[in-house]
């Protein structure tokens, strides 16, 4: 496959803090990297692969700055950092932020996808460009766990004790984590179309998958430490598994409002051409999720050796 999606994804992640002063533009760079691996790792080829790649390029192009394509130093020029030192910069930055749940794990998502892409490319970027990624990850320090919750405020989520939950479900590696997360996904009786519900469930998939990637990349210590903030997210979501339509809820969100509407299942899966016929350009943010959620779900399924019918059914509800 063409590596340009990886290069452009890294460029958007790297430039995020400098160009916007915020942490969210990197979402689209991460989505471009996710699109590359979704196609490659699931054996997608032919016209379907071309369609997915074209959509990913269309999405990320809107977030590249003038003259930026991410590939200017892929000629082995001396100004490109050696992979070992580039990885070290990102790992050290993540070491400072991984112990708390911050914006539903996006610090880990950005770091893990950047490390995976750089490893695939054999190196990427100047010291300043890699430093941009490290600065972005450090910018999560002290941030809130997320802004939309059912049954909890952000401060209550921060204080959640999860030691007993971790002890009851010891997780030693990425494969075990994939199995656990798929069981969690399967357990929901109803999923609501809301940032406080379907979106959090989607990020349970992407956050946990990013931890599994860290384990795959040899960052076992970061994997182990990242389980505590992940289990906080899982603990909150467990309290919402059995919410029936019309049940009274405590909704804490600046964007969601009660009553929440049950999510409708996608009639198509991301491995089917019809899924990619929908025009997602009008909802830029969800355009990114169209790549990230499938990449993580299918990676968990492949790692776990399959998923049961309930997990697959509920996956359709977060698409």
N, C-alpha and C positions, 0 to 999 in steps of 0.2 A: 504493500500500500504506500501511497504518497505520504511522506512525513510532514507535509506542509500544515496539516491540521494540528499536529503536535507543536510545531514551531510557532504558529500563530496563536495557539492557546497559551503557550508560555509567555509570548510577548504581551498579551492582554493581561495576564496575571501579574507580570512584572511591572507593567506601567500603571496598574490600578491606583495605588496610593499617590503617585506623583501627579497623575492627570486628573484625578477626581477628589483626592483627599479623603476618600471613603474606602470601604472594603468590598463593595458589591459588584463593581464592574468585572472583577475577577471571576464571577459566576459564569460568564460567557466563555472565558478562556478555559475554565474547567470543563464546561460542556463540550467544547471542541475536542479536547483530549478524550473525554468520555466517548464521543462519537467515533473516534478512530478505533478505540479498543472494543467498543460494542460490535462494530463491523468485523474486525479482525478475529476477535476471540470466539465469535459465534458462527464462523464459517460462512458469513454472508457474502455473496458474490454477484456478479452480473449486474443487471439493471437495478436491482434493489440496492446493492452496495453503492452504485453510482448516484442513485437518488438520495440516499442518506448522506453521503459525503457532500453532495451539492447543497443540501439543506443546511448542513453544518457550516459549510463555507459561507453561505448566505447569512447565517446568524452571526458568525464571528466577524464578518467583514464590517458590520455596522459598529463594531467596537474597536477596530484597529485605527490608530491615529495616522495622519498623513505620512506616507512614506514608510510605514511600519508593516513588515510582513513576517518578522521573527527569524528570517533565514539569512540575514546579512553576514553572519559569522559562521555559517555552516561549511566554510571552506577550509577549516582547520587553522585559521589564522591565529597567531600567537596571542592576540588580545582575548581569545576565548578562554574562559577558566577551565582548568582541568576538572574532570568530573568529580574526582574525590573531594576537592576543596569546595566545589559548588554544592555537593550533597551535604558536606559538613556545615556550611552556612545555613542551609535550610533546616537541618536536624537540630542545630543549636537554637535556632529561633523557635522551633516547635517545642523544644525542651522547656522553654519559658512559659508556654501557654497551654500545655496539654492536660494539666491536672484538673481543670475546671470546665464545666459545660459553658461554652461561649458561642452564641449565635448558632445553636444546634449543630455544632461541630464543624463549621465551615473553615476554621483554622486548620483542622486536620485534613479536611477534603482538599483544600488548596495545596497543602504541603505534600500529601501523598500522591496526588495526581501530577504535581510538578516533578517530584522525585522519579516517578515511574516514566514520565515522558523523557526526562533528561537521561535516564538510564538507557532507554530505547535508542535515543539519538547518539549516545556515546559522549555526551557533553553538549552544553548549550549556553550561550550568553557570555557577556563580559562580567567582570566583577560587579559593576554597577547594576547590570540587569538582574543578575542573581541576587544582589543585595536588595533589589526592589521586591523580590518575592519574600525574602527574609523579613524585610520591614513590614510587609503586609501581614505576615503571620504574627509578628510581635504586636501589631496594632490591635489584636484581639484581646490582649491582656486587660483584665478587669471589665470586659464587656458583659452584658446580660446574657443569660442562657438562651433567650429568645423573647419575642414580644407577644405571642399568642398562645394561650393555654386554656385548657378546660379543667377547672377545679383547683387551680393553683395560680399564685402570682409568681412573677419572675424571682422575687426574693425567696419565696417559699421553695421554689425549685432548687435554688442554690443551696438551701439548707437541708435538702432531702438526705437522710442517711441511707446508704445503699450497701453497707457492708454485709448485712444478712442476705440480701438478694444476690450479691456476688458469691457469697459462700455457698448458697444453695445451688447455684449454677456455675461451678468453676469452669472457666474457659482458658484453655492452654494455647490455642493456636487459631489461625484464621478459619480453618475448616470447621472447628467446633463452633466458632462464632457464627458462621454462615448457617449452620443447622439451627442454632438457637434463634437467630433473627427470623428465619423462615417460619419457625413455630410461632413466634410472636405475631408475625403478619397473619398467619392462618387463624389466630384466636379471636379476631374481631368479628362480632356478629353484625355490626352496622358500621359503615365508614361515612363520615359527613364531609361534604365539599366545603372545606374551611381551612384557613391557614393553621388553625388550632387543632386540626385533626388530620385530614388526608395529607396535608403538606408536612406535618410532623412525622407521620408514618413514612412518607417518602424519604425524609431526612434520617430516619432511623436506618433505612436501607443504605443511604449514601455514606453516612457517618461510620456505620459499622463496616461497610465495605472498605472505606479508607483505612480503618485500623487493620483490616485483613491485608491490605496492600502493604502497610508498614511491616507487618510480620513477614510477608513474602519478600520484601526488599531487605530483610535482615535487621530491622529496627525493633527487635523483640522487647526491649525495655520500654520504648514508647508505646508499643502495642499494649503491654500490660497496664501501663499507667492510664492509657486512654479508655480503658474499660470502665473506670469509675464514672466519668462524665456520661458515657454512653448509657450506663445503667440508670442514671438519673432520668434520662429521656425515656427509657423503657419503663421505669417505675411510674412515671406520669401517664404514659399511654395505657398501661395496664388498667388504670382506674377508669378508662373510657371504653373498654372492650364491649361492655354489655349495655351501653346507652341506647335506649329505645326512642324512636321519634316521639316527641312530646314530653319526655322526661325533663324535669327541671334541672338546669345546669348552671354552674357558676362559670361564666365565660369572661375571660380577661384578655381583651384584644382590641387594638385600635382599628382593625379592619374587618373583623367578623362581627356579626350581629345575630341574636336569637330571633326566631327559631332557626337552627341550622338545618339545611336541606341534605338528605341522604345523597351520597355520590351515585352517579349513574355509571355502570360498567362500560368501558370502551369495547365496542363490538369487534375491534381488531387488536392484535398484539403487534409490538414493534418489529417482530420478525415477518410480518405480513405487509405486502406492498400498500394495501389500502390505508394502513395507519399513517403512512407518510404522504398521502394525498391531501391531507388537511392543511390549509393555509394557517400557519401559526405566527405569521409576521405581525399580526395585530396585537398579540400578547407576548411581548419580547421576553418577559421573565419566564413564562411557562415554556417558551421555545427552548430555553436552556434545559428545563426539566425533562423535555421530550427525549433528550439524549442521556441525561444523568441518571434518572430513575431506571430506565431499561438497562443501562450498563451495569448498575449495581445489582439489580434484581437477578439478571441472568448470570452474573459472576457468582452470586451466592448459590444459585441453583447448580451451576457447574461444579462449584467447590463442594457442595453438600451431597452431590450425586443424585440430585432431583428434588422436586418439591411436590407436596401433596395438593390435591384439588382445591382445598380451601385457600391455600397460599396463592395459587394461580388466580383463583376467582377474586380475591381481595386485591391482587396486583392490578387487575383491570380497573378497580375502583379508584386507584390513585393516578391513573394515566390522564 
